[in-house]
C-alpha cells in the first residue's frame, strides 16, 4: 500500500497557543479546489492536551483519507504530532479538530508553527 499526499498546506503557519478552553478556526467556504487551513488559535489544557483545528476540502479519493497535524515552537526543528481524523472527501468544506499531547513541558503558551496535511492511502501493485 502506498501513501499519496493529497494536500499539504499551512506548513510553517504560525498560530497562537492559548492556555484557554476555546479555539477559533479559520473557515474557507469559497474554495474551488482542494485545500486545508489551520485556525489562528489553539489551546493547551492544564493536563498538556493540545487542540488544533481548521478546515479542509478534498474530493476524488480512491482510498481512505485522513487529516493529520503537528506543532512546533521556537527555533527547534522538533515537531509533535497532534492527532488525526478520517477525512470525508466529498468536495464540501469540513471542519477538523485534532487533539493530542506533546512531550512533557515541550509546548508553552505563545507562537507556534503548525502543519496540517490531508493524506490518502491508496493501494498499488508492486512489481519486484
C-alpha positions in Angstrom: 0.0 0.0 0.0 1.5 3.4 -0.9 0.9 6.7 0.7 -0.1 9.6 -1.5 -0.3 13.1 -0.1 -3.5 14.7 -1.4 -2.9 18.1 0.2 -0.3 19.8 2.3 -0.9 23.3 3.5 -0.3 25.6 6.3 3.3 24.3 6.5 5.1 26.7 8.8 1.9 28.6 9.5 2.1 30.5 12.8 -0.7 30.3 15.3 -1.0 31.3 19.0 -1.3 28.5 21.6 -3.5 29.7 24.4 -4.0 28.2 27.8 -7.8 28.7 27.5 -10.6 26.3 26.7 -11.7 27.8 23.4 -10.2 27.6 19.9 -11.1 29.7 16.9 -10.9 28.0 13.4 -10.4 29.7 10.1 -13.0 28.8 7.5 -12.9 29.0 3.7 -16.2 28.0 2.2 -15.5 29.7 -1.2 -12.5 27.4 -2.1 -12.9 26.0 -5.6 -10.1 23.4 -5.2 -8.7 21.0 -2.6 -7.5 22.9 0.5 -6.6 22.7 4.1 -6.4 25.6 6.6 -5.3 26.0 10.2 -7.2 28.1 12.6 -5.3 31.2 14.1 -5.5 29.9 17.7 -5.2 26.6 19.5 -5.4 25.6 23.1 -3.2 23.8 25.7 -5.2 22.4 28.6 -3.8 22.2 32.1 -3.0 18.5 31.5 -0.9 19.3 28.4 -3.5 18.3 25.8 -3.2 20.4 22.7 -6.2 21.1 20.4 -5.7 22.3 16.8 -8.4 23.0 14.3 -9.1 24.3 10.8 -11.0 23.3 7.6 -10.3 21.0 4.7 -11.8 20.2 1.3 -11.0 17.2 -0.8 -12.6 15.0 -3.5 -11.9 12.1 -5.8 -10.1 9.8 -3.4 -9.9 6.1 -4.1 -8.8 5.1 -0.6 -9.2 6.3 2.9 -8.0 9.8 3.6 -7.0 11.5 6.9 -6.3 15.0 8.3 -3.2 15.0 10.4 -1.5 17.8 12.2 1.8 18.7 14.0 3.1 21.6 16.0 6.5 23.0 17.0 7.8 26.1 18.7 10.8 28.4 18.8 13.7 27.6 16.5 13.5 23.9 17.2 13.1 21.5 14.3 11.2 19.1 16.5 7.6 18.7 15.6 4.9 16.9 17.7 2.1 15.0 16.1 -1.3 16.2 17.4 -3.9 13.7 16.4 -5.6 12.8 13.2 -9.2 12.3 11.9 -10.7 10.5 9.0 -11.4 12.9 6.1 -14.7 12.9 4.1 -13.6 13.8 0.6 -16.9 14.8 -1.0 -16.0 18.2 -2.3 -17.6 20.1 0.7 -15.7 22.2 3.2 -15.4 20.3 6.5 -14.0 21.4 9.9 -11.2 19.3 11.5 -10.2 19.2 15.2 -7.2 17.2 16.4 -6.1 16.7 20.0 -3.0 15.1 21.5 -0.1 15.6 23.8 3.5 16.5 23.1 6.4 15.5 25.3 6.0 16.9 28.8 6.7 20.6 29.0 7.6 20.7 25.3 5.0 23.4 24.4 4.2 26.6 26.1 1.6 29.3 25.5 2.7 31.6 22.7 3.5 31.4 19.0 3.8 28.1 17.3 4.2 26.6 13.8 1.5 24.1 12.7 1.4 21.8 9.7 -1.8 20.2 8.6 -2.0 17.5 5.9 -4.8 15.6 4.1 -3.3 12.3 3.1 -4.9 9.5 1.1 -3.9 5.8 1.4 -4.2 4.2 -2.0 -3.5 0.6 -2.8 -1.0 -0.1 -5.6 0.6 -3.2 -7.1 4.3 -3.5 -6.5 6.3 -5.5 -9.1 9.6 -6.8 -7.9 
